[in-house]
Amino acid sequence: MSRITGVIVALATTTAVLTTSSPASTARGAAPGAAELPREIRGGVELALADGDRFRIWTSDNYRTVWGKRYDAATAGWGARTVVLRKANLYCGDVDARTASGAVAVIAECDEGSYAEDQAPVSSHAIWSPDTVTWTSYELEGEAYDEPGISPDGTNAVWPEREGYVTRTEAGFARHRLDTEGIEYTSTATITDAEEVSYLFGAQLARRCAIVVLTRTGGAAPTRQELALAEGCSDSHFANVDSDTTWFGDPSSPAYRAVISRAGEGSPWAVAEIAPASAPGLEEPQGLLHTSFFTAPGLPLYAVGSRGRRVVRAQVYDRSTQSWGAPVVVHDAGAERCRWGANWPAEPLAVVLVNLTCGGRDVVLTTGDGSAWQTLRMGRHPYGLSPDGRYVAVPGPSRTYVVSRELGVVTLPGGVTGRCEVVVPDGPDAAVLLTAAGRHRGWPTVLKASAADGWRTLSRTALPTFDEACQKARSSNYELPYRFDVFNRSNGYTVRVVERGGEWTVRRSPY
């Protein structure tokens, strides 16, 4: 959740968005999952607690309050929001957190007097709670913005600072100094039930780069390790998963994420997995169809790209050997050249979906198990997503496809032809179409549902129509909630096709 995100900007030019796999996945070559980390929400994160409950912690829009709210799994309801941190003249713009055994450790990124997104915070606060009800806090020194660590029993927590760290134990908060000579960019720290702290950071050491790990208990002299990792001096990030595991690189991207771990307390740290994007055997075509990476829960990581932009090939990553398999052809565009389409959904998808534009028309490539790929021809219309990313509706000129993990690709008889028509999935085997009816110059006014013989009308809408003909509908799937922009040269609106109480309707906002 740090504002220091140079690596994200750099990688965005070379990779499509990555979906992530479940940590419970045992599929051969499956990418390491992100489910162990908190889910990001606006201004903060949502944590999965040990008892099945969830806890959201975030900052207010005016930056003056850090709020918390707990979801009770037994009653299936959210409790009232409560104040976690509020102080005079303190402005907090973001939070990150870790949880274990019901306890929560939080860093609130704060400044005094005001808050600016483009400046590192200098008045951040370490916050801890044993139960998400009572909270204690401690002000950190300098530019502190890295995530906290928490012990398995939840009693101990640690927050990195530039020249050391702060711990919270049963004795309270305490600051510890540490020699971090050579440190580059971010760091992370973990802590055990026995209060053993490991402080990890990327360092420039003479003419080499390395990950340095300093481990100690209390004020003892630290033991030092240097782990060879070429990216150790890069503007990359850590994300500790637990007291024995941390990720380095781009924690949100399985392709650009190395795993650093140890067998347990007192054991040495090691680079357990290199970042797949640096693994041997990877083809790396450049240009408009450079290598991009895709995955889904229970499936391996795939590298997809094309040297000539006509024949698209995919490779499968094998985690057991940390290497890439031989490339196979997954799409041949013939004489047409391809470029990347819209591959940046806000939420990880439950299916592998690769969008290409070939010769001016879009196609979607998908696979259920990696052994066979399907090409779904879309035409010029955007695909639609379910709010949770579980289902995808792919519009074709004479057929509509719904992609899911349950049923694979289901083909529906109705196509999508109007310039401003859009379609969304209704479960794994149905879809809903927003389309034009009557003399409305192509502006959509009717909702239809898929049926055995095509589309059947559900209801009319109150969406506006304009004198000038509608020209295009465009997907806005890079942020939540998923929606479409419908417009001509001078008019338009943004619309969501949503289900409420078992009925489908539309929600409009200004374009």
Backbone torsions as a table, in degrees:
resi	resn	phi	psi	omega
1	MET	NA	8.1	-178.3
2	SER	-66.7	151.7	174.7
3	ARG	-81.5	-8.6	-179.1
4	ILE	-90.2	88.9	-166.9
5	THR	-125.0	41.6	-179.3
6	GLY	-60.1	-34.9	-177.9
7	VAL	-65.3	-33.4	-180.0
8	ILE	-65.6	-43.6	179.6
9	VAL	-62.4	-42.9	-178.4
10	ALA	-65.1	-42.6	-176.1
11	LEU	-75.4	-22.2	-178.3
12	ALA	-63.0	-22.0	179.9
13	THR	-82.4	-9.4	-174.8
14	THR	-125.3	-0.1	-178.0
15	THR	-147.0	143.9	172.2
16	ALA	-76.9	166.8	179.8
17	VAL	-62.0	148.7	-178.7
18	LEU	-109.8	132.8	166.4
19	THR	-87.3	160.7	-172.6
20	THR	-119.0	154.1	-176.9
21	SER	-101.8	156.9	-179.2
22	SER	-70.1	143.3	177.1
23	PRO	-64.8	-17.9	179.4
24	ALA	-82.4	-4.9	-176.8
25	SER	-66.0	135.8	175.9
26	THR	-120.1	13.7	179.6
27	ALA	-63.3	143.2	179.7
28	ARG	-59.7	126.5	177.5
29	GLY	79.0	5.5	-176.5
30	ALA	-61.6	141.9	-179.0
31	ALA	-72.8	146.9	177.0
32	PRO	-61.3	140.5	-171.8
33	GLY	-87.8	168.5	178.8
34	ALA	-110.4	5.9	-174.7
35	ALA	-67.8	-20.0	179.4
36	GLU	-72.3	-22.3	-179.2
37	LEU	-90.9	155.3	178.3
38	PRO	-65.0	153.1	177.1
39	ARG	-85.5	131.3	-179.8
40	GLU	-74.2	137.6	171.7
41	ILE	-128.5	174.7	-179.1
42	ARG	-62.2	119.4	177.3
43	GLY	77.5	4.9	-178.0
44	GLY	-178.6	-146.6	-175.6
45	VAL	-143.7	161.8	171.5
46	GLU	-116.9	129.1	-176.6
47	LEU	-106.5	142.1	171.9
48	ALA	-92.6	114.8	-176.9
49	LEU	-84.3	165.6	-172.5
50	ALA	-66.1	-25.9	-175.4
51	ASP	-95.8	11.3	-178.7
52	GLY	93.0	-12.1	175.1
53	ASP	-72.8	169.1	174.7
54	ARG	-128.6	152.9	179.6
55	PHE	-134.6	125.3	176.0
56	ARG	-103.9	136.3	176.2
57	ILE	-135.7	131.6	-173.6
58	TRP	-156.6	168.3	178.1
59	THR	-100.9	149.2	179.1
60	SER	-71.7	160.9	-178.7
61	ASP	-61.4	-28.5	179.1
62	ASN	-93.1	7.0	175.0
63	TYR	69.7	4.3	-172.5
64	ARG	-88.0	-16.6	-174.5
65	THR	-137.3	139.7	167.0
66	VAL	-99.0	119.5	-176.7
67	TRP	-103.0	155.1	173.0
68	GLY	-134.3	150.3	178.8
69	LYS	-152.7	135.2	-174.6
70	ARG	-112.9	137.7	175.4
71	TYR	-99.2	126.6	-179.8
72	ASP	-95.3	112.9	-177.5
73	ALA	-66.2	-30.8	-177.8
74	ALA	-68.3	-37.5	-179.2
75	THR	-101.5	-5.1	-179.3
76	ALA	55.5	42.9	179.7
77	GLY	-145.6	156.4	178.0
78	TRP	-91.6	139.3	173.0
79	GLY	-79.9	178.3	179.0
80	ALA	-70.9	150.5	176.1
81	ARG	-72.9	146.9	-178.9
82	THR	-131.3	157.2	179.7
83	VAL	-79.2	124.1	174.3
84	VAL	-95.1	-42.2	179.5
85	LEU	-150.3	129.8	173.0
86	ARG	-154.1	121.6	179.9
87	LYS	-137.3	151.2	178.3
88	ALA	-60.7	132.0	175.3
89	ASN	67.8	12.8	178.7
90	LEU	-104.5	130.3	-178.5
91	TYR	-123.0	119.8	-175.9
92	CYS	-116.8	127.1	-174.2
93	GLY	-105.2	-13.9	-178.5
94	ASP	-161.7	158.4	175.3
95	VAL	-139.4	154.0	169.8
96	ASP	-136.4	159.8	-172.8
97	ALA	-157.6	162.1	171.4
98	ARG	-136.8	153.6	-178.7
99	THR	-136.4	151.0	174.7
100	ALA	-160.0	134.3	176.6
101	SER	52.3	34.7	177.1
102	GLY	87.6	-15.2	177.7
103	ALA	-86.3	158.9	-177.3
104	VAL	-135.9	132.0	172.2
105	ALA	-113.9	133.0	-171.8
106	VAL	-130.6	145.2	163.0
107	ILE	-115.1	126.3	173.8
108	ALA	-104.3	119.4	-178.0
109	GLU	-84.2	110.0	-169.2
110	CYS	-134.0	157.3	170.2
111	ASP	-134.7	160.4	176.2
112	GLU	-92.3	135.9	175.0
113	GLY	88.1	-35.6	-179.9
114	SER	-168.6	176.8	179.7
115	TYR	-142.5	134.1	179.6
116	ALA	-129.8	130.4	-177.8
117	GLU	-62.7	-31.1	-173.4
118	ASP	-92.8	12.5	178.3
119	GLN	-127.4	139.9	178.5
120	ALA	-66.9	137.5	-178.3
121	PRO	-71.4	147.0	-179.5
122	VAL	-124.5	5.8	176.8
123	SER	-133.3	39.5	-178.9
124	SER	-67.9	157.6	-178.1
125	HIS	-125.0	135.5	169.4
126	ALA	-85.4	131.4	-177.4
127	ILE	-131.2	141.0	-179.7
128	TRP	-140.7	145.5	175.2
129	SER	-143.7	139.5	176.4
130	PRO	-81.1	-13.9	-168.6
131	ASP	-152.1	9.0	-175.1
132	THR	64.4	16.4	178.0
133	VAL	-113.6	-53.3	178.1
134	THR	-101.7	141.5	-174.1
135	TRP	-133.1	142.4	170.9
136	THR	-127.0	151.1	-176.3
137	SER	-138.1	163.0	-176.0
138	TYR	-152.8	130.9	-177.9
139	GLU	-78.9	132.6	178.5
140	LEU	-89.0	158.8	-178.5
141	GLU	-96.9	145.5	170.8
142	GLY	68.4	-155.3	-177.3
143	GLU	-85.9	82.3	-179.8
144	ALA	-104.3	122.5	-179.5
145	TYR	-150.2	2.8	-179.2
146	ASP	-82.6	157.1	-174.8
147	GLU	-64.6	152.2	176.3
148	PRO	-79.1	167.2	169.3
149	GLY	-116.5	156.2	-179.5
150	ILE	-141.6	144.7	-178.6
151	SER	-76.8	158.7	-178.5
152	PRO	-56.3	-34.1	180.0
153	ASP	-86.5	-1.7	176.5
154	GLY	80.4	-6.0	-175.0
155	THR	-74.4	-36.4	-175.6
156	ASN	-108.9	147.9	177.7
157	ALA	-145.3	159.8	-177.4
158	VAL	-144.3	143.2	178.9
159	TRP	-128.9	122.2	179.3
160	PRO	-69.3	143.5	166.5
161	GLU	-123.1	171.4	-175.5
162	ARG	-63.5	-37.0	-178.0
163	GLU	-120.9	39.3	178.3
164	GLY	149.6	-145.3	-176.2
165	TYR	-162.7	163.7	175.0
166	VAL	-115.2	135.4	175.4
167	THR	-113.6	154.3	168.6
168	ARG	-123.0	118.8	175.8
169	THR	-127.9	-172.8	177.4
170	GLU	-62.8	-18.8	177.3
171	ALA	-83.1	-7.4	-179.7
172	GLY	109.7	-166.3	178.1
173	PHE	-82.2	145.8	177.9
174	ALA	-151.8	141.9	178.2
175	ARG	-97.1	138.4	-179.1
176	HIS	-127.6	127.2	177.8
177	ARG	-85.7	151.6	-177.2
178	LEU	-154.4	139.3	177.2
179	ASP	-79.6	109.7	-179.1
180	THR	-113.8	41.6	-178.5
181	GLU	-56.4	135.3	178.9
182	GLY	88.0	0.5	-175.5
183	ILE	-59.6	137.6	176.8
184	GLU	-121.8	126.5	172.6
185	TYR	58.9	-124.9	-167.5
186	THR	-93.7	169.5	178.7
187	SER	-142.1	175.9	171.9
188	THR	-149.7	165.8	178.9
189	ALA	-145.9	145.7	175.8
190	THR	-124.0	160.3	-180.0
191	ILE	-144.2	145.0	-177.7
192	THR	-104.0	175.3	176.8
193	ASP	-63.1	-25.8	179.1
194	ALA	-91.3	12.8	176.7
195	GLU	70.6	20.8	174.5
196	GLU	-79.3	124.2	-177.9
197	VAL	-106.7	133.4	170.4
198	SER	-116.2	123.8	-178.9
199	TYR	-109.6	119.1	-175.9
200	LEU	-115.6	137.2	177.3
201	PHE	-154.8	151.7	173.3
202	GLY	-80.6	139.3	-173.2
203	ALA	-139.8	147.3	169.9
204	GLN	-96.7	111.9	-176.0
205	LEU	-118.8	106.9	-175.9
206	ALA	52.6	-114.7	-178.6
207	ARG	-106.9	19.4	-178.7
208	ARG	-132.1	158.8	175.0
209	CYS	-108.6	147.1	179.4
210	ALA	-159.1	161.8	166.9
211	ILE	-94.6	121.4	179.3
212	VAL	-98.7	134.7	176.8
213	VAL	-122.2	121.0	175.8
214	LEU	-111.4	122.0	-175.2
215	THR	-123.7	133.3	177.0
216	ARG	-162.5	164.3	174.2
217	THR	-116.6	128.2	-178.8
218	GLY	63.1	-132.1	-178.7
219	GLY	-101.9	15.7	-179.2
220	ALA	-66.2	159.9	175.9
221	ALA	-64.6	132.7	-175.6
222	PRO	-76.3	148.2	166.3
223	THR	-83.3	148.1	-173.3
224	ARG	-123.4	135.1	172.8
225	GLN	-127.1	148.1	172.1
226	GLU	-122.3	118.6	-178.8
227	LEU	-104.1	123.9	-179.4
228	ALA	-70.5	120.4	176.8
229	LEU	-154.0	117.7	-172.5
230	ALA	-58.8	-30.8	-176.9
231	GLU	-85.4	8.6	-174.8
232	GLY	-60.0	-26.2	-179.7
233	CYS	-99.2	1.5	-177.1
234	SER	-80.3	163.1	177.5
235	ASP	-77.9	71.3	-177.3
236	SER	-115.4	179.4	-172.9
237	HIS	-129.7	152.8	170.0
238	PHE	-100.1	158.3	168.1
239	ALA	-151.2	107.2	179.6
240	ASN	-76.4	133.6	-179.3
241	VAL	-92.6	-42.0	174.6
242	ASP	-155.6	-169.8	-173.9
243	SER	-70.4	-11.1	-179.1
244	ASP	-121.8	8.0	-175.3
245	THR	-144.0	135.3	172.6
246	THR	-142.0	153.5	175.7
247	TRP	-107.1	151.0	178.8
248	PHE	-138.9	137.1	-179.3
249	GLY	125.9	-116.2	170.9
250	ASP	-113.0	97.4	-174.4
251	PRO	-57.7	-24.3	-179.0
252	SER	-82.3	-7.8	-173.7
253	SER	-120.8	111.4	179.3
254	PRO	-58.0	-27.0	-178.2
255	ALA	-74.4	-28.8	-174.4
256	TYR	-113.8	29.9	-173.7
257	ARG	-124.4	118.9	172.4
258	ALA	-92.8	151.5	-180.0
259	VAL	-111.6	124.6	176.8
260	ILE	-115.2	125.3	-174.3
261	SER	-151.3	176.8	175.2
262	ARG	-145.4	163.7	-177.1
263	ALA	-70.9	-25.1	-178.6
264	GLY	165.7	178.8	-178.5
265	GLU	-54.7	131.6	-179.6
266	GLY	88.3	-15.1	178.2
267	SER	-81.5	155.2	178.6
268	PRO	-72.1	150.9	174.2
269	TRP	-82.8	152.7	179.2
270	ALA	-153.2	157.9	172.7
271	VAL	-78.8	101.0	-176.0
272	ALA	-77.2	-34.8	-179.9
273	GLU	-143.0	129.8	173.0
274	ILE	-76.8	163.7	175.7
275	ALA	-67.7	128.2	-178.9
276	PRO	-53.9	-32.2	179.7
277	ALA	-65.1	-15.9	177.5
278	SER	-105.1	4.4	-174.9
279	ALA	-79.2	154.4	-179.0
280	PRO	-68.1	149.9	176.0
281	GLY	93.8	-3.9	-176.4
282	LEU	-80.0	127.2	169.6
283	GLU	-76.8	140.8	-177.5
284	GLU	-133.0	66.8	174.9
285	PRO	-64.9	145.1	-179.7
286	GLN	-106.9	-175.0	176.9
287	GLY	91.0	-153.7	-173.3
288	LEU	-72.2	-16.8	176.2
289	LEU	-127.1	54.6	177.3
290	HIS	-64.9	167.5	179.8
291	THR	-65.2	128.1	173.8
292	SER	-127.9	161.3	-170.5
293	PHE	-121.6	141.2	-176.9
294	PHE	-142.6	148.0	173.3
295	THR	-160.4	176.1	177.2
296	ALA	-155.6	163.9	-178.0
297	PRO	-53.7	129.3	177.4
298	GLY	80.8	2.3	-179.5
299	LEU	-118.6	158.0	178.5
300	PRO	-69.3	177.2	171.9
301	LEU	-89.0	131.8	179.9
302	TYR	-113.8	139.7	171.3
303	ALA	-107.3	125.7	-175.6
304	VAL	-125.8	136.5	178.5
305	GLY	-176.4	-179.1	-178.1
306	SER	-154.1	130.1	177.5
307	ARG	-73.6	-37.8	-177.3
308	GLY	-105.4	0.6	177.7
309	ARG	69.3	10.4	176.3
310	ARG	-114.2	-47.4	179.0
311	VAL	-100.6	114.2	-176.2
312	VAL	-96.3	133.0	-177.3
313	ARG	-124.5	153.4	179.9
314	ALA	-128.8	148.2	173.8
315	GLN	-125.7	152.2	179.8
316	VAL	-110.3	134.7	179.1
317	TYR	-90.4	131.5	178.4
318	ASP	-105.6	108.4	-177.2
319	ARG	-67.4	-29.1	-176.9
320	SER	-65.7	-33.9	178.6
321	THR	-105.7	-5.8	-176.5
322	GLN	51.0	53.0	179.8
323	SER	-151.4	164.5	-178.4
324	TRP	-98.7	141.5	175.7
325	GLY	-76.5	174.8	180.0
326	ALA	-66.7	143.5	179.3
327	PRO	-71.1	145.6	175.9
328	VAL	-127.9	149.5	179.5
329	VAL	-76.0	127.6	179.0
330	VAL	-115.9	-12.2	176.4
331	HIS	-162.3	133.3	175.7
332	ASP	-119.3	112.7	-176.4
333	ALA	-87.6	4.8	179.5
334	GLY	65.3	-125.5	-178.0
335	ALA	-81.8	-10.1	-176.3
336	GLU	-84.1	146.9	175.1
337	ARG	-98.1	146.6	-175.7
338	CYS	-114.8	155.2	170.4
339	ARG	-139.8	168.1	-178.6
340	TRP	-71.0	141.8	174.4
341	GLY	-97.6	-147.8	-175.8
342	ALA	-86.2	96.0	-178.6
343	ASN	-117.8	40.5	-175.9
344	TRP	-130.3	54.2	178.7
345	PRO	-65.8	148.2	-176.7
346	ALA	-67.2	-34.4	-179.8
347	GLU	-112.5	146.2	174.8
348	PRO	-57.1	136.7	180.0
349	LEU	-87.3	154.9	178.2
350	ALA	-84.3	-5.7	-179.1
351	VAL	-128.7	157.9	173.4
352	VAL	-80.7	123.3	-177.5
353	LEU	-136.7	117.3	-178.9
354	VAL	-118.7	112.8	-176.8
355	ASN	-100.1	125.7	177.8
356	LEU	-125.2	151.5	168.8
357	THR	-113.8	115.0	-176.7
358	CYS	-121.7	117.4	-179.3
359	GLY	61.9	31.2	178.4
360	GLY	87.3	-5.1	179.1
361	ARG	-121.5	145.1	-175.2
362	ASP	-88.8	148.2	170.2
363	VAL	-133.6	157.7	174.4
364	VAL	-121.0	131.5	173.1
365	LEU	-104.8	137.0	-179.9
366	THR	-146.7	155.1	177.1
367	THR	-144.8	144.1	178.8
368	GLY	-93.7	-28.4	-177.8
369	ASP	-138.9	1.1	179.6
370	GLY	88.2	-13.6	-178.4
371	SER	-85.3	-25.5	179.3
372	ALA	-141.1	140.7	179.5
373	TRP	-115.4	145.9	175.8
374	GLN	-115.9	144.9	174.8
375	THR	-108.6	121.6	178.7
376	LEU	-110.9	119.9	-176.9
377	ARG	-85.3	126.6	-173.3
378	MET	-102.0	-26.8	-168.9
379	GLY	78.2	-133.4	-175.9
380	ARG	-113.2	11.0	-176.4
381	HIS	-98.7	146.1	180.0
382	PRO	-77.0	152.2	174.6
383	TYR	-79.1	159.1	179.7
384	GLY	-116.7	147.8	-175.4
385	LEU	-120.6	145.9	169.0
386	SER	-73.1	155.1	-175.6
387	PRO	-56.4	-30.5	-178.6
388	ASP	-95.9	4.9	179.6
389	GLY	72.0	13.7	-176.6
390	ARG	-79.8	-32.5	-177.2
391	TYR	-126.6	150.4	177.0
392	VAL	-131.2	131.6	174.6
393	ALA	-103.1	121.6	-177.7
394	VAL	-110.2	112.9	-177.1
395	PRO	-83.5	130.8	172.6
396	GLY	-118.8	167.1	-177.2
397	PRO	-65.8	-29.3	179.6
398	SER	-125.9	-11.3	179.9
399	ARG	-137.8	152.5	171.7
400	THR	-118.7	138.2	-177.5
401	TYR	-114.5	141.7	171.5
402	VAL	-117.7	126.0	-177.5
403	VAL	-107.6	129.1	178.7
404	SER	-148.7	164.2	174.6
405	ARG	-75.9	-29.9	-177.0
406	GLU	-67.9	-47.2	-170.9
407	LEU	-117.9	-0.6	-176.5
408	GLY	73.3	-131.8	179.5
409	VAL	-100.6	119.2	175.6
410	VAL	-106.1	128.1	-178.9
411	THR	-98.3	124.9	178.5
412	LEU	-104.6	147.5	-171.6
413	PRO	-72.1	-22.7	-176.0
414	GLY	-86.8	137.6	176.6
415	GLY	-98.1	-179.4	179.1
416	VAL	-126.4	116.4	-170.7
417	THR	-124.4	-33.8	-177.7
418	GLY	-66.6	149.3	-176.0
419	ARG	-56.3	-37.8	-173.6
420	CYS	-112.0	21.9	175.6
421	GLU	-80.6	144.5	176.2
422	VAL	-137.2	154.9	-176.6
423	VAL	-135.3	144.0	177.0
424	VAL	-129.9	153.3	179.8
425	PRO	-74.6	147.2	172.1
426	ASP	-122.8	77.6	-173.9
427	GLY	81.0	-168.0	-173.9
428	PRO	-81.6	-7.9	-173.6
429	ASP	-141.0	24.5	-179.8
430	ALA	-153.2	166.3	-178.6
431	ALA	-149.9	162.4	177.1
432	VAL	-125.8	133.6	-174.5
433	LEU	-112.7	131.5	169.6
434	LEU	-100.1	116.9	-170.0
435	THR	-139.5	170.1	178.7
436	ALA	-91.1	149.8	175.7
437	ALA	-145.7	135.0	-179.5
438	GLY	79.7	-163.5	-175.6
439	ARG	-91.4	77.5	-177.7
440	HIS	-124.6	23.0	174.8
441	ARG	53.8	33.5	175.5
442	GLY	85.0	-1.7	178.2
443	TRP	-75.9	130.5	-175.0
444	PRO	-69.0	136.9	-177.9
445	THR	-137.8	-1.1	-173.1
446	VAL	-135.8	141.9	171.2
447	LEU	-101.8	133.9	177.9
448	LYS	-130.3	150.4	178.6
449	ALA	-111.3	149.8	178.6
450	SER	-66.8	144.4	179.4
451	ALA	-141.9	174.1	-176.6
452	ALA	-61.2	-28.6	-177.5
453	ASP	-112.5	16.9	178.5
454	GLY	134.3	-121.5	-177.9
455	TRP	-121.0	140.0	174.0
456	ARG	-118.7	142.8	-175.2
457	THR	-72.3	132.4	174.2
458	LEU	-96.5	-53.0	-176.4
459	SER	-167.6	161.1	171.4
460	ARG	-88.2	159.4	179.6
461	THR	-115.5	170.6	176.0
462	ALA	-106.4	25.9	-179.9
463	LEU	-67.6	145.9	-177.3
464	PRO	-73.4	152.0	171.3
465	THR	-123.1	146.3	-175.4
466	PHE	-120.2	162.4	-177.4
467	ASP	-64.1	-38.1	178.9
468	GLU	-82.4	138.9	-175.0
469	ALA	-62.2	144.8	174.9
470	CYS	-66.9	139.2	-175.5
471	GLN	-108.3	-35.8	-170.8
472	LYS	-162.6	150.5	168.1
473	ALA	-118.2	133.1	-176.1
474	ARG	-127.0	139.0	-179.2
475	SER	-78.7	138.2	170.5
476	SER	-114.6	75.6	-175.0
477	ASN	-104.2	8.4	-179.1
478	TYR	-87.2	-3.1	174.4
479	GLU	-149.8	159.6	-179.7
480	LEU	-93.7	149.7	-5.6
481	PRO	-76.1	153.0	178.3
482	TYR	-64.3	140.1	-175.4
483	ARG	-158.7	179.5	179.3
484	PHE	-130.5	144.2	171.4
485	ASP	-100.1	124.0	-179.6
486	VAL	-115.9	125.9	-169.6
487	PHE	-160.3	163.0	163.7
488	ASN	-121.1	-154.8	-175.5
489	ARG	-71.1	-27.1	-172.9
490	SER	-129.0	-12.3	-177.5
491	ASN	-134.8	162.2	176.9
492	GLY	166.7	-177.3	179.0
493	TYR	-160.2	167.3	174.4
494	THR	-107.5	135.7	-174.4
495	VAL	-135.7	143.8	172.3
496	ARG	-116.8	137.2	173.6
497	VAL	-102.5	112.9	-169.0
498	VAL	-131.8	155.6	175.0
499	GLU	-104.3	127.2	179.8
500	ARG	-131.7	117.4	178.5
501	GLY	60.1	34.9	179.3
502	GLY	83.2	0.4	178.7
503	GLU	-119.9	144.3	-179.7
504	TRP	-92.4	139.8	179.6
505	THR	-150.5	-178.9	179.0
506	VAL	-121.9	151.0	174.8
507	ARG	-125.9	121.2	-174.8
508	ARG	-109.2	146.1	172.9
509	SER	-141.9	163.9	-178.4
510	PRO	-60.7	143.7	179.5
511	TYR	-80.5	NA	NA
